[in-house]
Amino acid sequence: MKTTLLLLATFLIVSVANAGPAERLENYTNKTVLIFTPHPDDDTFAVGGTMALLAKNRNRVFVVIYTNDNKGSYDQDMTSERLARIRKAEEEASCAVLGIPKENIIWLGHDDGELEYVPPKMLCGQVTKIIRQHRPDAILSVDPGEYYERWHKTDHRMAAFNTIDAVRAAEFHLYYPEHLLVDKLQPYVVPNLYFFYTTTNDANYFVNIDSTIELKVEAVSKQVSQFEPAVTKYRPDWDADTLKKLKEFYHQDQEKKDGHYVEMFRFATEFNQK
């Protein structure tokens, strides 16, 4: 009897995990979506086309950025403080192209490359509180799946794990009880999870971004400091030839499915689904 019940439970979990969403993400209107990104560029690079679609459809899109990305430069005249300011301005410019105001960007402000050294309980609590405050219809985040985690660099890995831990914590009032007792924030169950930076084999959901690919490429181009020559010796703008090559590369490199530009996700429901 126990074996039968266990098999039935496993079947139900797999069935729910493999089922598609009740409403397609790209059809959302007047909903709330939280996007969790390790750095102020991963959101644009991974899901910029989807972000533009969501904004175009009058959804409330909030981008939560774990780090200030203040380390990734080879320019020895660059300082961490200056780089953080540059990356902040670039992220705001990218989001503006995609239709997301800077007021909807939430900076957690942790140092680049050091997210795993932040006290885990504090970090999980920060994100749990944001989830309870905004009560999103969907969360988009780095895939914490077991097959992809081995390829994550440190901040990506930590952001992936911390976000899904916070999704779990947000459901139960005894996790961070001060949110309810002090801030009057009720527990919340996130209904839909879309994981990006997933592997091709794990992807089970594709968003057609034909209508927003140009916006995505334009938004990517705002991240000047993330590309050469600005990584080696910072400059705030592009020369025309390098910018043209960058845009050509992103048109060629963007994932395609059935002849269409797409962004791929691993869709799941509930914090414990695979």
Buried (B, 14 or more C-beta within 10 A) or exposed (E): EEEEEEEEEEEEBEEEBEEEBEBEBBEBEEBBBBBBBBBBBBBBBBBBBBBBBBBBBEBBBBBBBBBBBBBBBEBEEBEBEBBBEBBBBBBBBBBEBBBBEEEBBBBBEBBBBBBBEBEEEEBBBBBBBBBBBBBBBBBBBBBBBEEBBEEBEBBBBBBBBBBBBBBBBBBEBEBBEEBBEEEEBEBBBBBBBBBBBBEEEBBBBBBBBEEBBBBBBBBBBBBBBBBEEBBEEBEEEBEEEBBEEBBEEBEEEBBEEEEEBBBBBBBBBBBEBE
